[in-house]
Amino acid sequence: MLRPENPSCRRISGGTTYNSWVPCGMPHLGQYAPILKAVFFLYPDRASAEKGVKSGGTGFLLGEEMKRVPGYAHIHAVTNWHVAVCPKDGPPSPVIRINRKSGKPDIFEFDCTEWIFEGGGPDVAISPPVTVTDEHDIQLLDVSSWVLTTAQEIKDAVGPGDDVFMLGRFVDYDGVETNQPAARFGHVSMMDARIEQSTHYKGRSIVLDMHSRSGFSGSPVFVYRTIGSHFFEPQPGKVLTGGGHYIKLLGIHYAQFPESWELKAKQTTSTVTQAVLQADSHYVEGLSGMTCVVPAADIMRIYNRPELVAMREMSEQHNERLGLGGLPNTPES
């Protein structure tokens, strides 16, 4: 598909510039395909995780390289408060399942009380540091390069119309015995909606025109800009705007707008019957196709809570003394 608003400026040998129209749309993830491995699934308990039951939600791995132990990272699991701690219906799902490079996934049996959150704050919960090994098939989203800060959001005018996608758990088929995240795509609809979250927090939410369903709660949501059919990075580690590409963690999916649909009677030839059936019409609640997101800045608000900062410092001291733990692979956006 050609979008006339996305020309590629080119220069001929004499120095004259001209526009070359290029196909645009969702590119192949290419070099960013490893972000699929940042996603994990959550379950109520070990048995549910081992069987891959259709309950729970999604989460992702977020962290940063240790300051005093180069090559190793602090790794945290991130999801929604309403998934890991206090769902509206059913049991909480604090137990996470992480893929291994071979064999069955590993189960991390966190308890509801271990997840860190802010009472009455954003619908975000973050685990204590997660210990992984080279056997785990994971990827970490580094806070310094992936998270869309408020300043970046303003500078780059991120807003309605920007392309987004999320990676999460399609419970009808999520891999069953292994985590296989599904991608869903859409656009930013509103950047500042004051919607009451399950925590009763009424701070800022981002609203997307993107379909979702149960199981995707806790999914990482990415905003991107690109030209052509593949992400391309001329200079590794450099995020470009305008002529290049742009991909950042926009936030975390926490809810979908409900919508009431009227159940209408089938048309009949009987005027009396039709009138009676319409008078007895009922409504069912469905999903509007509008998805709500906690901004990345609010994720960092929880990430930087004193409890988690202290845990990272203790972990760093431990690793500094013994040279243990961590993940020697932190990707750049």
N, C-alpha and C positions, 0 to 999 in steps of 0.2 A: 504494500500500500504506500503510495506517495503522499506525503504531507507537505503542501507548498510552504508551510511556515518553518520548515526545517531544511533550508538549503545548505549545501557544503560549499564554502568559498574556496576556489582554486585559482592558481596563478599560472599563466603561460610563460614561456621562456622570455618574452619581451617585458615581463613585469605587470602586464595587464591582468586584472582579476575578473573572474566570472563565476556565476553560481551554477553548481551542478546539483540537480535534485536527486536525493537519495532515498531509498525505502527506509521507513522507520517503523518502530513497534517494539514489542517485548523481545529483547535479544536473547540469544543463547547465553546461559550463565558463564560459559567459558572458564576463564581463570577463577571465577567466583563460585564455581560449582561446589567447592568444599563447604560453603555455608550451610548446605543441606545437613552436614554432619554436626552443626552447632545445635541442632534440634534434638530434644529427647521427649519421652512421653511420661506421664504421671499416672499412678494407680493408687487405689485405696490401701493395698497391702501387697506383700510379697507374692502370695498365691495368685492374686489377680494379675500382677505384672508377669509372672511366669506363663500364665495361660493366655495373656493378651485379651482380657475381657473388655467389653465395650463400655468402659466407664473411665472417668478421669479427664485429663487434658494434655496440654502441650507446655513445653518450657524450652529454654535455650541457655547455652553456656556463655557467660560474660566474665571478663576479667582483665588482668593487666600483668605485664612482666614485673617480676620482683626487682626492686631497686638495687638491692645489694647482692642478689644471686642471679646474675645474667644467664639467660637461657631457660629460666624457670618462671612459671606464672602462677598468680593467684587465680583460682577458677571457682566461680559461683554458679549455681543453678538459679534461673529466674523464671517465675511464672506469676499467675494471678493469686492474690490473697484468697479469692473465692474458690480457687481450685485446690490449693494445698492446705488451707486452714479452715475456712468456714463457708462451704457452698450453701446455696439457698435450699437445695433439695439433695438428699442422699448423703453418703459419708464423704469426708474430705479425702483428698488424694495427695498425700505428702511423699509417697514413695516414688522414686524416679528410676527409669530403666534406660541404661546407656549401652549402645552397641559396642561389640568387640570386633576386632578385625577377623576373628575366626571363632566359631562356636556361638553359644547362646549369649545374649546380652547379660550384663551385670546389673544386679538390683541393689540400689542404695536405699536402705530402709530409714529414711528420715522420719521423724515424728512431727506432728503438727506444731508442737511447742518449739521445735528447732528452727523453724522458718522465721526470718526477721521481717517485720513490716512496721508501718506506722499506724497506730490506732486512729481511725477516722481519716486516714490519709489516702493516697492513691491505691488503687486495686493492684498492688504489686507486692510480692513476697520473694525474698532472696535467701538462699540456703547459706549455711556456713561454708567455708572452703571445701571443695570436693577433691578428694585424692584420686588421681587417675594414673595409669601407667601407659607405656608404649603399646600395650595390647588393646587399648580402647580406641575405637574408630571414631574419633571426635574432632571437632574444630572449635576453637575459641574465638569469640568476637572481642577484639581488644577495645577497651573503652576509649583509648586515645585516638584511634583511627576510624572506628565504626560509628560511634554515637553521634547523632546530629545534635549539636548544642544549640541553645537558643540564639546565640550570636550568629552561628552559621545559617540557621533557619532564616533570620532576618536579612543577613547579608545576601544570601542567594535567593531571597524572595520565594521560598518554598510555600506553595499554596494551592488553591483549587485548580484542578486540571492536571497536576503533576501525577505521573504514573507511580503506582505502588504494587507490591506483591507481598504475600505473607507465606510462611512455611509452617505447616501444622499437621494436626492429626485428623485424618478423615476416618472416623471410627468404623465406617462400613467396610473399609479395607485399609488398614494401617500397617500391614506387614505381619500382623498377628504375633508371630514369635520373634520378630525383629522390628525395629523402628524404621518405617518407611514414610517420611513426611510427604505431604502433598502441597502443591503450590496453588494459590489462588491470586487472581489479578484484578486490578481496578484503578480508581483514580481518587485523588483527594477531593472531597466535596466541601467540607468546612474545616477551618483551622482552629476555631475557638468557640466550641459549644460547651455550655455549662450544664452538663448532664450529671445527675446524681448517680454515683457508682454504688456498688454493693456495700462498700464501706461507709456509705452516706457522705462521702467526699463529693463536693460540688466544684472542684477545680476544673481546669481546662481539659477538654477532650478534643481529639481530632476525629472527624467523621469522614468515612470513606464510602464511596459508591463501590462496594465489593461484597459479594455474597459470602456468607459463612454459615456455620452450623455448629451444633454441640460437638465438642472435642477440640475445636480450634482456639478456645480460650487459652491465653498464655503464649500464643504464637508471636514470633518476632515479625514486625512489619517493616519493610524496606521501601524507601523512596528512591527513584532513579531517574536519570536523564541520559539519553544516549542518541547517537546517530548510527545508521547502519544496522546490520543484523547481529553483530557480536559486540560485547564489551571489549574495548581495546584500550590499553594503557601504554602510551608512548614512553613514559618515564615511570618505572615502577615506584609505587608509594605515593605518587602525586595525584591528588584528586583534581580534576579539571571541570570547569563549567563552560558553557558556550560551545566551543568547537569540539570538546572531548566528551567525557562521560562523568557520571556522578551517581554514586550509590551509597546510601547511609541508612543506619537503623533509625527509622522514624519513631518507633515506639512499640508497645505491646497491645495486642488485641484483647479486649476484656468483655465486650458485649455486642449484641445486635439489637437494633431497634425492632420492637414487636409491631405488628400491624393486625388490625381486626378485619377479617374477611366475612362477608355476609353469605350465609348458605341460602340460596334462593331456590324456590321450587321449579321443577321442570314445567315448561309451558304445556298446558292442556287445552282441550277444546271446551272444557267446562268452566265458564266464568265463575260460578259459585265455588268450585273446588280450588281454583287458582287463588281466589280472594282469601279463602281460609288458610291455605298453605303460606301465602305471603304474610299474613297476619301472625303466623306462628314461626316466622323465620328466626334462625339463631345465628350466632357468630362464632367463629373459631379464631384463635390467635395464631398467626403465622409470622414469618420473618420478612421484613421490608426490603432486604438487600442493602441496608445501610449498616456499616460496621463501625464500632466505637473503639478508639485507641487511646491509651495513656501515653502522652508524649515521652520521648526519650529522656528529657530533662527531669521528669518525675521518677523515672527508673533510677537515675543517678542520685536523686534525693534519698532514695532508700539505700542504694549502694554505698553512699557516704555516711550512713548512720554510724554513730560512735561504736556500737557493738561490732559491726562488720569491719570497721577500720582497725579496731583492737585485735580482732581475730587475724586479720592479714598481717599485722605487725608481729603477733606471736608466731604465726606460720613462717614468716620471713626469718625471724630469729632462730627458729628451729632448723630451718633449711640452711641457714648461714653456718650454724654449728656443725651440722651433720651432713649437709649436701644431699638431702633426701627430698622426694616428692616433686610436685610441679609438672608442667607440661612444656617441653622444649620446642614449642611450635605455636607462635602467636601471629596470625596473618594480619596483613595490612590491607586497608580498603583502597 
